[in-house]
Amino acid sequence: MAQKKASEIKQGDIILVYGDKAVVKKIETSGKGIKQGRVKCRIEAESLKDNKPVVVIRLAEDMIETE
């Protein structure tokens, strides 16, 4: 499996979340926070296994498993 930074994930990508595959539906990126001073990404996806929504929040530079 390949890896991408959270900031490079696009709508329609398939990512691995908690051991299950999920299709990315929406991505939001925040500005730099006051406390941490880093950009965060909120990734909304839908599990391929049971079609349940999954929300993941990661720092923009964190690596995420993709397919």
N, C-alpha and C positions, 0 to 999 in steps of 0.2 A: 504494500500500500504506500501511496505517496503521502507527503505531508505538505500543508500550506500554512502560512501565517493566518491568524484569524481575520486580519484586515484584508486578505486576498481572497477569502471565500466569496463566492457569488451565488445568486439565486439559482436553484436547479442543481447545484453540486450535491453529491452524496458524501456524507461525512459519517464517521464512526462515533457514536455517543453512548457511553457506558456499555460498550460491547455490541450494540445494535446499530444497524445502518439506518440513516435518516436522510430525507431530502430537504434541503434548505428552502424555506418559503420566503423568509424576510430577514434582512440584516439591518441593524441600526448601529451607528458608530457615534460614541459620545466624544465631547471635547476633552481636553486635559482636565482632570479633577484637581481640586484644591489640595486635598490631603495627599494623594499619591502622585499627582502630576503626570499621570499616564492616560493614554487613550484606551477605552474599553469598547468591546463589540458585543452586542446582544444578538444572538443568532436564534431565530425561530425556525424549527424544523418539524417534519412529520415522520414518525417512525414507519419504516417499510414493513415491519413485522405486524403491527396492530393498528396502524394509522392514528396513533395518539400523538398529540402535540408535545414537543420537547423544546424547552428554552434553555440555552446555554449562554453564560456570560463569561467572557475571557478577555484578557489583555490583548491588545492588537498584535503584539509580537509573539504571543503564545502559538505553538505549533499544534495543528489539528489534523488527525488522520483523515484522508480523503480517498476516494476511489476514482 
